[in-house]
Amino acid sequence: MAKTNLIPNFQAYIMSGVGSQAQEAFLKIEKIAKKEIASFTGLTDVFYNETVKSTANTDGFTHNPASFQYKLYNGSALNSLNGAFDNNRSKRSNLNVYDESGFAPEELFVTSLPFITQDSNFKLGGDIDISLEPKQFPNQAIFASSASGTDTYFYKVYKDYAKKMFLGDNRYFVADINAEIVINATFNGKKYPVGLLKQEVIDDAMRKNKEKALREYYNKFSTEGGENQAIKRSVIIRNSEVRLPLLFNDTGNKIALAYDPARSYDNSVTMAGEIYWDDNVGYKMRICNGVSFVDISKKNKTPMRTPEQIAHLKQMILDYNGNHSADYENISALLIDSGAGGGGVNIADDFMEEWVDSKGIKHKGMIDKKESSDYVSKFPNAVDKIKLMSPKKYKTEMFDALVEMMGLDLISFTDEYDMKGHLTIFEEEVIEYEDEKKNKNKDIRSKEKVHKLSFDEELALKNIDLAKEEIVNIYRYDNPNGGRRYALSPEKEAKMHDDRAYCLAMLAWHLQQLRRENITKRKKSTYSAEGYFHIKQPNIYSTR
């Protein structure tokens, strides 16, 4: 705000890994200018009075979905750029601001850092001696973020710029501001009476997801596993998006559920994936929910009793099947870990029988007709929707599928939850207005919508974040005699569970099977070469 206000013809850009994050940062400026932030006191109208306004734009801030913008009377401007990186080329900038740059893909920086490569003091034309011209402010890049992984572009910049600053290069500056500094902030040498953060908030975050809290509040970069790491954090960041979790099916798409049961010592978890069709690449999946069947009344927070888990799982099946749908019409599959520890086979036996829900409605049973073939004749009405997944048989195949589907960008996650209790979502709306000549015009604008999260939605986002944390700590080990196995990294085996990662692997395997089935069952073309190529038989002349 200061630079665009004080420096004529100054162009700045706000960028982030996703367009909505850059737009949200832009809106902070707008709210400061309009005095709409209660915690900012003593604001003036100086900046707001400098914005260029018009009949269609009464406050000087435009919300075109492609780029939010304001212009000032001195010729300066600020734009937000969306996440379509290939469209962000060939621009010129005096200032690039990268918001949450620790979670942005490297492609963003590769395409946008050339904006500021031209020397701000360069001038050309006429007989002017440019050595007599006053020096301009140098072009600048600002990388702002909480800590991320050590394999990100942001970490490379953080480390490189810190070294240059320590060597005395005044063109580089790194500020490492952790939660301790914020809590104990001072004003005029005295501790500020009300801190921005409270220690109990940090302690609560540390209990729920220690790795994430260390990054967010203490700027501790997560060490990545090098070549043995099955899935890099950068791949997850690339496939994360700001959206709400899906607690019930109102989309009409099919839902797959993966259930890793446990009773005493491990987590009992279900992950949900929404399967949808993309016209360009075929079947894709959105990870839309995660549920941990924890008995919160127990001191050690161990899993619920198995009957209670089954009751909750059946309710999830009803919620994701949706209203006005036949039994399991919108359930793509219920994938169950059939390992001996969780009793998955016994749980599948319970699903074979017809059952009555809380409203008194009777539902058909569910069965795996392949693994439970002996019971097909006994339960003829049971629907073939269960798939029992034996770890000995499927584990390597499932994690291979997870690596493949993630590498192809076919599975997406919700963006990392910031614990604020709400999500900011942008929706497009059409605004009609009359210009100065009384001509009617239409303008497409992005409208900010703040969605207050319910308790269940917050739990879903937290569980999805935990799932992402687990899969980046899964290593691939190649056996000398051939073959491979997947497991948690050695230093995390005693500190972290892998149940959510296992559920994600089951969902990825199911998505892979759907894609293969779509290819193998595709109708063969009935066209022949004769229909396309009309070749005339050549004349053969003898030389005899």
N, C-alpha and C positions, 0 to 999 in steps of 0.2 A: 504494500500500500504506500509506504513512504517513498520507495524508488519511483513508482509510476507517477506519484504526485509531484515529486521534486525534479525529476529528470525528463526533459521534453523528448518526445518520440521514442520512448522506452517501451520495448516489447518483452513481455514475460509470459511464460507458460507454466501451468501446473499440470503435472503428469503423475500417473500411478499405474499399477498393474491392471486395474480395472477402471473403466470410465467413471463408475459411480463414486469411487473413492476420491478421484480428482474433483468431481462435481461437489462432493461434500466439503472438501477443503475450500473450494471457491465460495461456497455458501457461508463459510465462516467469515470471510471478508465482507460479504454482503450484510451479514447480521451485525458485524461490528459497525459498519457504516450506518446502518439503520438503527443502531442502539437497541438491538433485540437480544443481547446476551446479558442476563441479569448480573452475572459475576464481574462484568467489565464496567467499572464506574469511572466517572469523569470524562466520558467520551464527548467529542465535539462534532459539529457539522461540517468541518473544513473539507474532509475528503468527499463526503456525500454531495456537497455543493459543486464539486469539480466534475462529477460524472455527466456525460453527454446524454440528455434526455430527449424524447420525442413523443409524438402522439401515441405511437404504438408501444413505446418503451418509457413509461412514466417515471421510473426510478433509476434508469441508467444501467440496469443489469439485465442481460438477455439470457434466456435459458434454452437455446437451441440444443437438441439432443447431441448433435455432432460436436458442439463446442460452446460452453458457457463463456460469456464475454462481458467486459465493461470497457468503455473508452472514456478518456478524460479530455478536457479542452486543450491540454498541452500536446495532444497527439499521441500520448502513451496509451497502452492497452494491455489487458491481461486476458488470456484464454486458457480454458481447461481443454485437455486433449483426452479422447477416449482410448480404450484399450486396443483399437485396431492399428497395430504398430506400423504395418506396411503403408498406411495412409498418412503417417506422420513423418514424411520425408520432405526435403527441399524447403524447409522453413528457416527463417533467420530469427534469432532470439538474443536478447541481452541477459536474460535470467531464466534458467530452467530450475523449477522447484519439483523435486521428486518426493511425493508424499508416500509414506509406508514403503520406501524403496527397498527395504530388506525382504519384502515379499513380492517384488516385481521380477518378471523374467528378464534375462540378460538382453533379449531382443529389444526391449523398450529403450535401454541405454544405447545400444548400437545404432538404432535409428534416430535417436533424438539428440545425443551429445554433439553431432555435427552442426546442430543449430547455432552453437556458440563458438565454433572454431574460428570464424572470421575475427580478426583483430578489431576491437572497437575504435581504435585510433586511425584505421585505414580510411583515406579519402582520395578521390581521384577526380580530375577534370579542371580545365581552365589553367591559368598561370599562377595559381595560389601556391605559396610556399607552405606546405603542410607542417613543416617543423615549427612554424610560428603559431599554429592552431593550439588552443588549450587541450590538454589531455582529457580523454573521456574516461568514465568509469569502466573498468575492465568487465568483460562478460563473465558471468558467474553461474556455477551449478551448486545447488543446495540439496544434499541427500539427507532426508529426515526419516527416522524409523526407530522402532524398537529393534532389539537384536534378533537375528534370524539364524540361519545355518552357516557353517564355515565354507560351504560350497557355493554361496550366492555371490553375485556381482557386488552387492552392497558390502559384504565382508572384505572383499578384495580392495575396494575403495577405502573403507574404514582403516584397514591396516596400512595401505600405501600412503594415504594422506597423513596419518598419524606419524609415520616415519619421517616424512618430509617436513612436517611441523617441528618435530624434535630436532631436526638438523638445521632449523632456523629459516626455512623458506616461508616468508610471510604471505605467500599466495595460498597457503593451505591452513585450514583450521579444523580441528576435531574437538567436539564437546561430548563427553560421556556423562550424561545426566541420569543417574539412577534414582530409585525410589527414596533412598536415604537423604539425598540432596533435596528432593521435593518435600519430604515430610519435615525436614529441619530447615526449611528455607528462612532466610533472614531479610529484614527490610530496615535499611539504615543501621545495620549492625546488630539489630535485635531480632530474635526469633519471631516470625510472623504468627499472630495469635490464632489463626485458623488455617491449617494446612490444606493443600489441595487433595492429599491422600491421607487415609487412616491406616494404621498398622494392621488392624484387624481385617481389612479388605485384602491386604497382601497375604496375611497368614492364611486366610480362607482359600485364596487362589493357590497357595503352596500346597495345601492339603489335597486339593482336587486335581491339580495337574502341575506337578513340580517343574517339569521341563519347560512348560509354557510360561509359568510364573517367573522362572529364572531369566528367561529371555525378555519378558515384558517389563518386569520391575527392577531387575538387577543387571540388565544388559549382558547376560552371559550367553555367548553364541553357542549353539548346539554343535557339537563335533560330529561330523558326518563320517560314515564308515568306509570311505574310499571305494576301491573297486569291488569289494565284497558286499557293499550295501546293495540290496536288491532293488530298492526304489528310492531315488534321490528326493530330497525335500523340494528341490526346484520343480520336479515333475508335479508334485502335489499342488504347489503354489500356482503353477500354470493352469491347473485344472480345478481351481477353486473359484467360486463366484458368490456374490452377495445375493442370497435368497433365503426365504423362510423354509424351515423344515416342514415336511408333509406328515401330519399326524393322522390324517384320514384321507381316503381317496375321493377327491372331487375333480380329478383330471380326466378320468376315463381310461388312463393308461394302466397297464398291468404292473403289479407289484410283486417282487420276489423277496422272501424273508429267509434269512439265514440264522439258525439257532444253534449256539454252542452251549449245551446244558452242563451244569455243575451243581453239586449239592453241598459240599462242605468246605473245600480248600481253595477252589478257584472261582473266577467270576462266571456267572451265568448270563450270557449276553445274546441279544437279538439285534441284528442290523437289517434295515429295510432299504431296498433299491427300487427306484421307479424306472421301468423300462419304457423307452419311447423310440419312435422311428424318426430318423434323420434322412431327408431325401438325398443327401450327398453321400453319407457313409453307412447307412443302414441302422441297425439297432445300437442304441447307446443307453447309458444308465446314469441316473442321478442318485447318489447316496442321500436319502431323505430323512432317516431317523436312526437312532440307536437307543436301545433300552437295556438297562442292567437290572436284573431281577434280584435286587438286594433287599434283605429283611432289615429295615432301618431300626427295628426295635432291639436287634441283637447288638451286643457290645462290640463284637468284631466285624459287624456288617457283612456276615456271610450270606449266601443265597437263601431265598425263600424255600419252603418245602416244595417238593416236586409238584404236588397237585395244584398249589397256588401258582407256580410258574406256568403250568399248562393252562390254567384258567385265564391268566393274563395274555398268554400267547393266542388263545382262541379269540379273545376280545380284539386283539390286534388284527387277526385274520378277518373278522367281521368289519372292523373299521376300514381296512384297506380293500376289502371287496366292494364296499360302497353300497349306497341305497339303491333299491329297485334293480338289483342284480341277482341272478341265480347263484346258487352255492358255488363259491370259488371261481366265478366267471372272470373276475379281475385279479385273481391270484395266479401268478405265473408258476410259482413253485414254493414249497416250504422245504428248505434244505436243512438237514439235521446232522450234526456231528454224531456218528454212531460209535465213537470210541467207548471203551468199557468204563472209563472214569465217570462220565456224565450220565450214563444209562440211556443213551439216545435211542437204542433199539426198544427198550421198554416204553419210552415216551411215545415212540411211533405206534406201538401196540395200542396205546390208549386212544390215539386218533382214529383207529379203524372203526370204532363203534359210532353209531348215530348219537348225537348229543343235543341238548336243549340249552338255549342261551338264557340270559337273565330276563328276557322279555317273554319267555315261554315258547319261542319259535324253535321247531326241530330242524336240525341240519344234518346233511349226509356226513359220513365219515371220510377220512382221507387215508390213502395207502400208497406205498411204493410197490407197485405190482411186480417189479423185477426182483428186489431184495426180499420181499415178503410174499413170494408167489404161492407159498403153501396156504395162505389165508385168503386168497382172492375169491375162492368159491364160498368161503364162509361169510365174507362181507361183500356181496355182489354189488351193492349200491355205493360202496366207497369209491371216491374219485381219485384217480391216479395223479396226485399233485405233490406227494412227498418224495424226496430224494434223500436216501440215507448215504452219508458220505463217510466212509471208513478212512481214518487218518493213514493207516498203513497202505491203503490202495490209492488214495486220492491226494494226499497232502502235497507231494511234489508237483503233481499235475495242476492242482489248484493254484499254488503260488506262481507256477510258470504262467498260468492264465492271467493272474493279477499283474505280473510284470508286463506281459504282452498288452493287455487291455489299457493299462495306465500309459505305457509307452506310445500307444496309438491315440491317446487323448479321447478314449471312449467312455471313461468313468469320471464324473465330476463330483466335487464335494461342496459343502457350504463353506463360505469364507471363515477365517479364524475369528471366533467370537471374542469381542473385547470386554465382555462382562458389564456392559452399560445398561442392560435391561431393555434395550430397544434396537431395532435395525432401521437404517435409513434407506428407503427404496425409492427409485425414481421412475415415475410413470409419464408417458407422453400424453399430452392433451392438445386439442386444436383450439386456438384463440381467434375469434373473429373481431376485426376492428375496422374503423374508417380512417383513411389518411386525410391529409390536409385538403385534398381535392374531392373529398366525400366518396372516394372509391372504396368499395368493400374489399378487404383483404383477409387472408387466413395465415396464421403463423403457428407452427408446431413448436411447443415448448415442453421441457421436462419439468414435471411437478414433483416436488419433494414430498414424500410420505413417510412419516415416522410411525413405525409399527411397534407398539408396546408388546413385548414378548410375554406370553403366559409362562407359568412354571414349567409345564411340560415342554414348551418350545425351547426354553433355556436349557433344560436337561438334554434335549435332543442335540442341540448345538454343542454342548459340552462333551457328550458322548462321541459325536462325530470327530471333534478335535482330538479326543483321546485315541480314537481309531487311527487317525492320521499320524499321531505320535508313535503308535505301536508299529505301523508298517515301515516307517523310516528307520526303525531300529531292528528290522528283520534282515539278517545276513544270508547270503547264499554261500554254501560250502561245497566245492567240487571235490569228489572223492578221487583218489589217485587211480583207482581201478575203473573209473567211469561212474556216471550218475552224479547226483547232487542232492543236497538237502537244504532246508530252510529252517532257521531258528533265530531266536533273539541273540544279539551280540553278547559276548561273554560277560561284559561289565554290567549288562542290564538284566541278565537272567534272574537274579535274586531281587531285583528292584521293580520289575515291570511285568505286567501280564501281556499275553498275546492273543487273548480270546477275540477281541474286536478285529484284530488283523486276520485271524482265522476266518471269521464271518465274512469279512471283505473278500478274502480269497475264494470262499464258496460262491459269493455273488458274482465275482469275476469269472469263475468257471462256468456258471450258468449262462452268463452273457455270451461267453465264447461259444458255448454249445448252441445257443439260439442263432448266432451269426453263421456258424457252420451249417446248421440245419437249413437256414435261409438260402445258403449257396447250393447245398446238395439237392434240395427239393425244388430248385428253380427250374421252370420249364425250359426244355431245350428248344432252340430256335428251329422253326420248320422251313426256314428259307434255305434255298440251295444256291450254289455258285452260279448256276445257269440263270437264276433270276436277276443277277447283278452284272454278269459278264457275258457279252454277246460276241463270241469270237468266230470269225469267218475262217473256214478251212483254207489254208494257203494252196495255191496252184503249184504243182510240181512240174517243172519242165526238164525234159531229158536232153543231155548234150550229145547223145549218140546220134 
